[in-house]
Amino acid sequence: MEKRTYIEASNTLPVYDECDILIVGGGAAGHSAAVAAARAGAKNIILMERYGYMGGDATGGYVIMVPDLSWYNKSFVRGLQEEWFTRLEKIPGAVMGPSNDVIGSEDPVLIDAWRAIHDCVSRNAPHRLVRSVYFEPNQLKIEMDKMLLEHKDAIRVLYHCWITKPIMEGNQVKGVIFESKEGRKAIFAKIVIDATGDGDIFSQTGAPYASLADSDTRSSTTALVWRIGGVNYDLFDEWKRTRPQAAAELRTQLTKLAGFRCMPLPSNQNDICWVNNWHPDRDCTNIKDQTETEINTRNTMREVLEYLREAVPMAFRNAYLYDIAPQLGTRCSRRLKGEYIMTANDWAFASHFDDVIAWHSTICQINDCGPVEIPYRAILPQKVENLLCPGRHLSADDVAIDWLNLIPQCVGTGQAAGVAAAVAATSGTTVRDVDIKRVQNILIDQDVPLPRNERVDPSYMQCVEEHEYGLYTELAKKARAEGIKEFRQW
């Protein structure tokens, strides 16, 4: 059936505001970009968000753990990401995870104590503690607002505003058109940062991009997270450890019952757990996929909860539905094809980049979750000017995106984008021609360790060199010997 079309009449839109830096999307990437830009000296910043809070998946999608911030005894993911937790640690019960004082420890007593909490112990032997942090999302919402209020002289926040399309002059982005309860309006900006996570801006500019991820990866799924109260997660972990066969059967039965994979996971409190889920082959920009994810998850919550009460009464006897995430859990949709496209080769061969903006330990079994360098070019679109694209839609192929669209990489690339935009705006250059050395120096000032830099503690480089960049795994050896292309799932 031929699709009908409607010709929209031309319209004159009021200009709501003008700014030096416009950041669209207040998730982990966009919020970090705004704070970093203000701290780097920018004075005229607008941060636009479609919901009424910051944090995106972290606060609204209830992705309430941030994994693999350290490798061996070094905290590689620092900057604004670590600041989240140093601020939240002042609030009783807001965070839980191994502290930076004990990361890398191989103490068997501590290993046993943290083993129940997913990703707090390294996957490969010898097992060591990892800086993975669980947090209360509502406390993070409050703290993220406080971080913005500390820079209210530089940042103007627009909640409940949804971008419609970019304003283009040739290949230059000049601002955006957006919708709100006030109607359709325009904002002009010297530099625009697309931190929407789905490439809502770059996909309309003519910049090359791809869609979805490899169907065998986590990124090809959607989720709607919900939380269960009245549980005893310590007892649930004990049950899983002492009854491995029953635990495996529980996973199978939950998948059959729900119709998609789902599993209770720990939170920052022993009496609350979150139920993550994975709806396969879903695109989080597709209306049908979004709708079915929401409805199908909610439709099975009561049955899943009742089954947990019956199957593991020692842990779930008094369990109840605590809450449901206010927004869809999104993993992958559109992906930028930037000036550099990251691939599994960057993990298997420890790529070095002169324009490195983040040096992160990541969830990747090729290099034992060791740090990988993310170049500035991975957030810089081809063919389009005045635009940066940090966050989970950064430039990576359909396998590498699975290790790069997590919260730490969103924060790290967002922080770098904000600094780059501030440097470009204050020095009168474009983001394409920005002084990358100056950007790197400001990032280091903002507590971001970068490789091969004399201003960074040399023990970081010593750590990766001593441990061969993590490329001692059998998978890495095979990759180097046979070529990476055959490796489609880790």
C-alpha positions as CSV (number, residue, x, y, z in Angstrom):
1,M,0.0,0.0,0.0
2,E,1.4,3.4,-1.0
3,K,2.0,5.7,2.0
4,R,0.1,8.9,2.0
5,T,1.9,12.2,2.6
6,Y,0.8,15.5,3.9
7,I,2.4,18.8,2.8
8,E,2.9,21.0,5.8
9,A,2.3,24.7,5.2
10,S,5.2,27.0,5.6
11,N,5.4,28.7,9.0
12,T,7.2,31.5,10.7
13,L,8.7,30.4,14.0
14,P,9.6,32.6,16.9
15,V,13.3,32.4,18.0
16,Y,13.2,31.3,21.6
17,D,16.9,32.0,22.3
18,E,20.4,32.2,21.0
19,C,23.6,30.8,22.5
20,D,27.2,29.8,21.9
21,I,26.8,26.1,22.7
22,L,23.5,24.2,22.4
23,I,23.4,20.7,23.9
24,V,20.4,18.6,22.9
25,G,19.8,15.8,25.3
26,G,20.4,15.8,29.1
27,G,21.5,12.2,29.5
28,A,24.9,11.2,30.8
29,A,26.6,12.6,27.7
30,G,24.6,15.9,27.4
31,H,24.7,16.7,31.1
32,S,28.5,16.1,31.2
33,A,29.0,18.2,28.1
34,A,27.2,21.2,29.7
35,V,29.0,21.0,33.1
36,A,32.4,20.5,31.4
37,A,31.9,23.4,29.0
38,A,31.0,25.7,31.8
39,R,34.0,24.6,33.8
40,A,36.2,25.2,30.7
41,G,35.1,28.8,30.5
42,A,32.0,28.8,28.2
43,K,29.4,31.4,29.4
44,N,26.4,31.0,27.1
45,I,25.2,27.4,27.1
46,I,21.7,26.0,26.6
47,L,21.0,22.4,27.7
48,M,17.7,21.0,26.3
49,E,16.1,17.8,27.6
50,R,12.8,16.1,26.6
51,Y,12.0,14.9,30.1
52,G,11.9,16.8,33.4
53,Y,15.2,15.5,34.8
54,M,18.8,14.8,33.8
55,G,20.5,11.5,33.4
56,G,18.7,9.6,30.7
57,D,19.1,5.9,31.0
58,A,21.0,6.3,34.3
59,T,18.2,8.0,36.2
60,G,15.1,7.5,34.0
61,G,15.9,4.1,32.5
62,Y,17.0,2.8,35.9
63,V,20.4,1.5,34.6
64,I,21.5,1.8,38.1
65,M,25.0,0.4,37.9
66,V,28.1,1.8,36.2
67,P,30.6,-1.0,35.5
68,D,34.4,-1.4,35.0
69,L,35.6,2.0,36.0
70,S,39.0,0.5,37.0
71,W,41.6,-1.9,35.8
72,Y,44.0,-3.6,38.2
73,N,44.6,-1.0,40.8
74,K,44.0,2.1,38.7
75,S,40.8,4.2,38.3
76,F,40.9,4.9,34.6
77,V,37.3,6.3,34.3
78,R,37.5,9.5,36.3
79,G,36.4,13.1,35.6
80,L,32.7,13.7,35.9
81,Q,31.9,10.0,36.1
82,E,33.8,9.6,39.3
83,E,32.4,12.9,40.6
84,W,28.9,11.5,40.5
85,F,29.9,9.0,43.1
86,T,32.1,11.1,45.3
87,R,29.1,13.5,45.6
88,L,26.6,10.7,46.2
89,E,28.8,9.0,48.8
90,K,28.0,11.8,51.2
91,I,24.3,10.7,51.1
92,P,23.7,7.6,53.3
93,G,22.8,4.5,51.2
94,A,23.0,6.3,47.8
95,V,25.9,4.3,46.4
96,M,27.5,0.9,46.8
97,G,30.6,-0.5,45.3
98,P,34.3,-1.2,45.9
99,S,36.1,2.1,46.7
100,N,39.1,3.3,44.9
101,D,41.1,2.4,48.1
102,V,40.6,-1.3,47.5
103,I,40.3,-1.7,43.7
104,G,42.7,-4.3,42.4
105,S,42.8,-6.1,45.7
106,E,43.0,-9.9,45.4
107,D,42.2,-10.5,49.1
108,P,40.1,-13.6,49.0
109,V,37.9,-12.4,51.8
110,L,37.0,-9.2,50.0
111,I,36.6,-11.1,46.8
112,D,34.1,-13.3,48.4
113,A,32.3,-10.4,50.0
114,W,31.8,-8.6,46.7
115,R,31.2,-11.6,44.4
116,A,27.5,-11.3,44.9
117,I,27.4,-7.9,43.3
118,H,27.7,-8.2,39.6
119,D,30.8,-6.8,37.9
120,C,32.5,-5.8,41.2
121,V,35.0,-8.7,40.8
122,S,37.0,-9.1,37.6
123,R,36.0,-11.9,35.2
124,N,39.4,-13.4,34.6
125,A,41.7,-14.9,37.2
126,P,43.4,-13.9,39.3
127,H,40.2,-12.2,40.5
128,R,40.5,-8.7,41.8
129,L,38.1,-6.0,43.0
130,V,36.8,-3.6,40.3
131,R,35.3,-0.1,40.7
132,S,31.7,-0.8,39.7
133,V,29.1,1.4,41.4
134,Y,25.5,0.9,42.1
135,F,23.4,4.0,42.9
136,E,19.9,5.3,43.7
137,P,18.6,6.9,40.5
138,N,16.5,9.5,42.3
139,Q,19.4,10.7,44.4
140,L,21.4,11.1,41.2
141,K,18.6,13.1,39.6
142,I,18.8,15.6,42.5
143,E,22.6,15.7,42.3
144,M,22.7,16.3,38.6
145,D,20.4,19.3,39.0
146,K,22.7,20.6,41.8
147,M,25.7,20.3,39.4
148,L,23.9,22.5,36.9
149,L,22.8,25.0,39.5
150,E,26.4,25.5,40.5
151,H,26.9,26.9,36.9
152,K,23.6,28.7,36.5
153,D,25.4,31.8,35.4
154,A,26.6,29.9,32.3
155,I,24.0,27.1,31.7
156,R,20.3,27.7,30.9
157,V,18.3,24.5,31.3
158,L,15.2,23.8,29.1
159,Y,13.2,20.8,30.4
160,H,10.3,19.3,28.5
161,C,11.6,20.4,25.1
162,W,11.9,17.9,22.2
163,I,14.1,18.6,19.2
164,T,12.3,18.4,15.8
165,K,15.0,19.1,13.3
166,P,18.3,20.9,12.8
167,I,18.5,24.4,11.2
168,M,20.9,24.1,8.3
169,E,22.8,26.5,6.1
170,G,24.5,24.4,3.5
171,N,26.5,21.8,5.5
172,Q,26.6,24.0,8.7
173,V,24.3,23.4,11.7
174,K,23.0,26.7,12.9
175,G,20.6,25.6,15.6
176,V,17.5,23.5,16.0
177,I,13.7,23.6,15.8
178,F,12.0,22.2,18.9
179,E,8.6,21.5,20.3
180,S,7.2,22.1,23.8
181,K,4.0,23.1,25.5
182,E,4.7,26.6,24.2
183,G,4.6,25.4,20.6
184,R,7.2,25.1,17.9
185,K,10.2,27.4,18.2
186,A,13.8,27.9,17.1
187,I,17.1,28.2,18.9
188,F,20.2,29.4,17.1
189,A,23.7,28.4,18.3
190,K,27.3,28.7,17.2
191,I,28.0,25.0,18.1
192,V,25.5,22.2,18.6
193,I,26.1,19.0,20.5
194,D,23.9,16.1,19.5
195,A,23.6,14.1,22.8
196,T,20.2,12.6,22.0
197,G,21.6,9.1,22.0
198,D,19.7,8.2,18.8
199,G,21.3,10.8,16.5
200,D,18.1,12.8,16.2
201,I,20.1,15.7,14.9
202,F,22.9,14.2,12.9
203,S,20.5,11.9,11.1
204,Q,18.9,14.9,9.5
205,T,22.0,16.8,8.5
206,G,23.4,14.6,5.7
207,A,26.1,13.2,8.0
208,P,26.7,9.5,7.3
209,Y,25.3,7.1,9.9
210,A,24.4,3.4,10.4
211,S,21.5,1.7,12.2
212,L,21.2,-0.9,14.9
213,A,24.0,-3.3,16.0
214,D,25.0,-6.8,15.3
215,S,22.0,-9.0,16.2
216,D,24.1,-11.2,18.5
217,T,25.1,-8.3,20.8
218,R,23.4,-6.8,23.8
219,S,23.0,-3.5,21.9
220,S,20.3,-5.0,19.5
221,T,17.9,-5.1,22.5
222,T,15.6,-2.8,24.3
223,A,14.4,-2.9,27.9
224,L,12.0,-1.5,30.5
225,V,13.6,-1.8,33.9
226,W,11.5,-2.3,37.0
227,R,12.4,-2.7,40.7
228,I,11.3,-5.2,43.4
229,G,11.2,-4.2,47.1
230,G,11.1,-6.5,50.1
231,V,13.8,-8.8,48.9
232,N,16.9,-10.2,50.5
233,Y,19.5,-10.1,47.8
234,D,22.2,-11.6,49.9
235,L,20.1,-14.7,50.4
236,F,19.3,-14.8,46.7
237,D,23.0,-14.8,45.9
238,E,23.6,-17.6,48.4
239,W,20.8,-19.6,46.8
240,K,22.4,-19.1,43.3
241,R,25.8,-20.1,44.6
242,T,24.6,-23.2,46.4
243,R,22.1,-24.3,43.8
244,P,23.8,-23.6,40.4
245,Q,21.6,-26.0,38.5
246,A,18.4,-24.5,39.9
247,A,19.8,-21.0,39.2
248,A,20.3,-21.9,35.6
249,E,16.8,-23.3,35.4
250,L,15.4,-20.1,37.0
251,R,16.9,-18.1,34.1
252,T,15.4,-20.4,31.6
253,Q,12.0,-20.4,33.3
254,L,11.9,-16.6,33.6
255,T,12.6,-16.3,29.9
256,K,9.8,-18.7,29.0
257,L,7.4,-16.9,31.4
258,A,8.2,-13.4,30.1
259,G,8.8,-14.2,26.5
260,F,12.2,-12.4,26.6
261,R,15.3,-12.7,28.8
262,C,15.0,-11.1,32.2
263,M,16.8,-11.4,35.5
264,P,16.9,-9.8,39.0
265,L,20.1,-7.9,39.6
266,P,21.5,-6.2,42.8
267,S,21.1,-2.6,43.6
268,N,22.6,-0.2,46.1
269,Q,20.3,-1.7,48.8
270,N,20.0,-5.3,49.8
271,D,16.2,-5.1,50.1
272,I,15.7,-3.8,46.6
273,C,16.7,-5.4,43.3
274,W,16.2,-4.3,39.7
275,V,14.9,-6.5,36.9
276,N,16.8,-6.0,33.7
277,N,15.4,-7.4,30.5
278,W,16.5,-7.8,26.9
279,H,13.9,-7.7,24.1
280,P,15.8,-9.0,21.0
281,D,16.1,-7.3,17.6
282,R,14.5,-4.0,18.7
283,D,15.2,-0.5,17.4
284,C,14.7,2.2,20.1
285,T,13.7,4.7,17.4
286,N,10.9,2.5,16.0
287,I,7.5,3.3,17.3
288,K,6.3,-0.3,17.2
289,D,9.4,-1.6,18.9
290,Q,9.2,1.0,21.6
291,T,5.5,0.4,22.3
292,E,5.8,-3.4,22.4
293,T,8.8,-3.2,24.8
294,E,6.8,-1.1,27.2
295,I,3.5,-3.0,27.0
296,N,5.1,-6.5,26.9
297,T,7.3,-5.9,29.9
298,R,4.6,-4.4,32.1
299,N,2.2,-7.2,31.0
300,T,4.5,-9.9,32.5
301,M,5.7,-8.1,35.7
302,R,3.1,-9.6,38.1
303,E,3.7,-13.2,36.7
304,V,7.5,-12.8,37.0
305,L,7.3,-11.5,40.5
306,E,4.9,-14.3,41.6
307,Y,7.2,-16.9,40.1
308,L,10.2,-15.5,42.0
309,R,8.1,-15.6,45.3
310,E,7.4,-19.3,44.7
311,A,10.7,-20.4,43.3
312,V,13.0,-18.6,45.8
313,P,10.9,-17.9,48.9
314,M,14.0,-17.5,51.1
315,A,14.8,-14.3,49.2
316,F,11.5,-13.1,47.6
317,R,8.8,-14.3,50.1
318,N,7.8,-10.7,51.0
319,A,8.7,-9.1,47.6
320,Y,6.5,-6.5,46.0
321,L,6.6,-4.2,42.9
322,Y,8.6,-1.2,44.0
323,D,8.5,1.0,40.9
324,I,8.8,1.0,37.1
325,A,11.4,3.0,35.2
326,P,9.8,6.2,33.8
327,Q,11.4,5.8,30.5
328,L,12.3,3.1,28.0
329,G,15.7,1.4,28.3
330,T,17.5,2.2,25.1
331,R,20.7,0.6,23.8
332,C,21.2,1.1,20.1
333,S,19.6,2.7,17.1
334,R,21.4,5.1,14.8
335,R,25.2,5.2,15.0
336,L,27.4,8.0,13.7
337,K,29.8,7.2,10.9
338,G,32.3,9.8,12.0
339,E,35.8,10.8,11.0
340,Y,36.9,7.6,12.8
341,I,34.9,4.5,13.2
342,M,35.9,2.3,16.1
343,T,36.1,-1.4,15.6
344,A,37.1,-4.5,17.6
345,N,40.6,-3.9,16.2
346,D,41.0,-1.0,18.6
347,W,40.8,-3.5,21.5
348,A,42.7,-6.4,19.9
349,F,45.6,-4.2,18.8
350,A,45.6,-1.4,21.5
351,S,45.2,1.4,19.1
352,H,46.9,4.7,20.0
353,F,45.4,8.1,18.9
354,D,47.0,11.5,19.0
355,D,43.5,13.0,19.5
356,V,42.5,10.7,22.4
357,I,39.8,12.2,24.6
358,A,38.9,9.3,26.8
359,W,40.9,6.3,28.0
360,H,38.5,3.9,29.5
361,S,38.4,0.4,30.9
362,T,35.5,-1.2,29.1
363,I,33.5,-4.5,29.2
364,C,35.4,-6.4,26.6
365,Q,36.8,-9.9,26.8
366,I,39.4,-9.4,24.1
367,N,41.6,-7.3,26.4
368,D,40.4,-8.5,29.8
369,C,38.3,-5.2,30.1
370,G,41.5,-3.2,29.9
371,P,41.5,0.5,28.9
372,V,40.9,1.5,25.3
373,E,41.5,4.9,23.7
374,I,38.5,6.8,22.2
375,P,39.6,9.5,19.7
376,Y,38.0,12.9,19.2
377,R,37.2,11.9,15.6
378,A,34.7,9.3,16.9
379,I,32.4,12.1,17.9
380,L,33.1,14.3,14.9
381,P,30.7,13.8,12.0
382,Q,31.7,13.6,8.4
383,K,30.5,16.3,5.9
384,V,28.8,18.5,8.6
385,E,30.2,21.5,10.5
386,N,29.4,23.0,13.9
387,L,28.3,19.7,15.3
388,L,29.7,17.1,17.9
389,C,28.0,13.8,18.6
390,P,29.1,12.2,22.0
391,G,27.2,9.5,23.8
392,R,25.9,6.0,22.9
393,H,25.5,6.9,19.2
394,L,29.2,7.7,18.8
395,S,31.1,6.4,15.8
396,A,31.6,2.6,16.1
397,D,30.8,-0.4,14.0
398,D,28.0,-2.9,14.9
399,V,30.2,-4.9,17.3
400,A,32.4,-2.3,19.0
401,I,29.3,-0.2,19.8
402,D,28.4,-2.9,22.4
403,W,31.4,-1.9,24.5
404,L,31.0,1.9,24.0
405,N,27.4,2.7,24.5
406,L,27.5,2.3,28.3
407,I,27.2,5.1,30.8
408,P,30.9,5.7,31.4
409,Q,31.6,6.2,27.7
410,C,28.6,8.5,27.4
411,V,30.0,10.6,30.3
412,G,33.5,10.6,29.0
413,T,32.7,11.5,25.4
414,G,30.2,14.1,26.6
415,Q,32.8,15.7,28.9
416,A,35.2,15.9,26.0
417,A,32.6,17.3,23.7
418,G,31.8,20.0,26.2
419,V,35.4,21.0,26.6
420,A,36.0,21.0,22.8
421,A,33.0,23.2,22.3
422,A,34.1,25.6,25.0
423,V,37.6,25.8,23.5
424,A,36.2,26.4,20.0
425,A,33.7,29.0,21.2
426,T,36.2,31.0,23.3
427,S,39.0,30.9,20.7
428,G,36.8,31.5,17.6
429,T,37.6,28.3,15.8
430,T,35.4,25.5,14.6
431,V,35.0,22.2,16.4
432,R,36.7,20.5,13.5
433,D,39.8,22.7,13.8
434,V,39.8,23.0,17.5
435,D,43.2,22.9,19.3
436,I,43.0,19.3,20.5
437,K,46.1,19.6,22.7
438,R,44.4,22.4,24.6
439,V,41.2,20.3,24.9
440,Q,43.3,17.4,26.3
441,N,45.0,19.6,28.8
442,I,41.7,20.9,30.1
443,L,40.4,17.4,30.3
444,I,43.4,16.5,32.4
445,D,42.7,19.5,34.6
446,Q,39.1,18.1,35.0
447,D,40.6,14.8,36.4
448,V,40.5,12.8,33.2
449,P,43.7,10.7,32.8
450,L,44.9,10.5,29.2
451,P,47.7,8.2,27.9
452,R,51.2,9.3,27.0
453,N,50.8,12.7,28.6
454,E,53.5,14.1,30.9
455,R,50.9,15.8,33.1
456,V,49.3,12.4,33.9
457,D,50.5,10.2,36.7
458,P,53.0,7.9,34.9
459,S,51.8,4.9,36.9
460,Y,48.8,4.7,34.6
461,M,51.0,4.0,31.5
462,Q,53.1,1.7,33.6
463,C,50.0,-0.3,34.5
464,V,48.9,-0.9,30.9
465,E,52.4,-1.7,29.7
466,E,53.1,-4.0,32.6
467,H,49.9,-5.9,31.9
468,E,50.3,-5.9,28.1
469,Y,47.2,-3.7,27.6
470,G,45.2,-6.8,28.6
471,L,46.1,-8.6,25.4
472,Y,47.2,-11.8,27.2
473,T,43.8,-13.4,26.7
474,E,43.4,-16.4,24.4
475,L,40.8,-14.4,22.4
476,A,43.3,-11.6,21.8
477,K,46.0,-14.0,20.8
478,K,43.6,-15.6,18.3
479,A,42.5,-12.2,17.0
480,R,46.1,-11.2,16.3
481,A,46.9,-14.6,14.7
482,E,43.8,-15.0,12.5
483,G,42.3,-11.5,12.1
484,I,39.4,-9.9,14.0
485,K,36.7,-10.2,11.4
486,E,35.5,-13.6,12.4
487,F,34.8,-12.5,16.0
488,R,31.2,-11.5,16.1
489,Q,30.2,-12.0,19.7
490,W,32.0,-11.9,23.0
